[in-house]
């Protein structure tokens, strides 16, 4: 028999809140992208930023769903999170590097944004490793990293819209 994750009720509430919020924002970004798909597809910066926003919010949604599943140990959750966050980290860094190299739109492409976003993803990887090792502080690190990542993703979505608006004016 598996031991259940010993999460206080507020953790469940937290994961329901951020999971639902990220799912809603994925939908909004998807609609915004489909309205402006021609501009996004022509511009490597916009395309990779859109991929990063969808990946980030989807990863938060999936991590929240995984946390809410019953009958699993912290170690099992940590392993699932580790796989999820490693994939999301690679997609984020790859997309940002491609966007910087192409230089098609410089809106919001800077080292502090790359470093900040990467640190958020790496904090999620660390939280997963801590859970695998049986350390409950992984939940706290995950929660802080998710909130900060949420801010990065929302501002990234805003920068995507600003970049599209600038391209429309050209």
N, C-alpha and C positions, 0 to 999 in steps of 0.2 A: 504494500500500500504506500502511495506517495504521501509525503508530508505536504500540506498545503502551504502556500506562501503566506507568511504572517504579515499581512498588510493591514494597517488600520483602515477604517472606512474612508477616511479622507483621501487615501491613495486611490481607492476606487473612484471617488468623486473627481480627483485630479485627472485620472486617465480617461474618464468619460468626457470631461470638459475639453481637454486638449485633443482627444481623438475626434470628437464631434466638430470642434472648431476647425481642425485641419481638414476634415472631410469637406466641410462647407467651402473652405477657401480653395481647395483643389478644384471643386466645381466652378467657382467663380473665375479662377485663372483659366480653366479650360474654355469657358465661354468667351472670355476676353481674347484668348489666343485664337479661337476659331473665327472671331470677328475680324481679326487682323492677321490672319495666317500668311498672307502673301508677303507682308513686310517682315514678319518673323522668319519665314523660310529664306528670304533673300539676304538676311543679315546674320552672320555667324554669332555675333554677340547676343542678339535678341534670342536666337534659337537656343543657344546654350543656357542663357539665363532662364528661359521658359522651361527647359528640361530640368534645370536645377530647382526651380520653384516647385514644379510638379513632383519631383523626386523627394524633396525635403518634406513637403506637407504629407505626401503619401507615406513616407517612412514614419513620420510622427503618428499618423493614423494607424499604421500597421503595428508599431511598437505599443501603442495604447491597446489595441485589440489583443495582442499577445499577452500584455500584462493582465488583462481582464479574464483570460481563459482560466478555468478552474483546474483542479487536480494536477498541478505542476509544482515542481520544486523551484526555489530561486535559481538553482544551477541550470535547470532546463530553460527557464526564462532567459537567463544570462546567455546561454548558447544561442538561442533564437535571436536575441538582440544583437549579439556579436556578429552573426552572419548579416543581418539586416543593416546594421550601422556601418559595417565595413564596405558593403556594396554601395550604400548611399554616400559614404565618404569618397570613394573612388570616383563615382559619377560627378560629385560636386567639384573636386579638385580638377579632374579632367576637363570638365566644361568650362571652368574658370580660366584654366591655362589656354585652352583653345580660343576663348573669347579675347583674352589679352593678346595672344599672338596675331590674330587676324586684325585687331585694331579697327574694326568697322564702326564701332560706336564706343566712345570712351565714357559714357554716362555710368558712373558708379564703379568703373573698373579700376580698383586701386588695391595696393598691398594690404591696408588695414581691413578691408572687407574680406579679402581672401583669407587673411590670417584669422580674423574673428570667426568666420564661418567654419574654417577648418578646425579651429579649437573647439567649437561646439560639437562637431561631428566626432572629434577625437575624445571629447569628454563622454559622449554616449558610448563609444567603444570601451573606455575605461570603466564606465558604470557596468557594462556587460561583463567585463573581466572580473570586477569585484563581486558581482552576483555569482559568477561561476565559482569563485573562491569562497562563497558562503558569507560574504560581508554585506550586511544590510545597508551600509552607507551608499551602496550602488544606486539605491532608489533615490536618495537625496541628490546625488550628482546628476542622475538622469533627469530629475525634475527641473533642476536649475538649468541644465544644458538645453532642455526642451523649450523652456520659456525664452531663453536668450536666442536660441535658434529660430523660434517663432518670430521674434522681432527682426532678425536678419532676413528671414524669408518674406515677411510682409514688406520690409523696405526694399528688398530685391524685386518683388512684384511691382511696387510703385516705380522703381527705376526702369523696369521693363516698359511700363506704360509711358513714362516720360520719354524714353528712347524711341518708342513707336511714334509718339506725338511729334518729336523732332523730325523723324523721317517723313512723316506726312506733310510737314511744312516745307520740305525741300522740293 
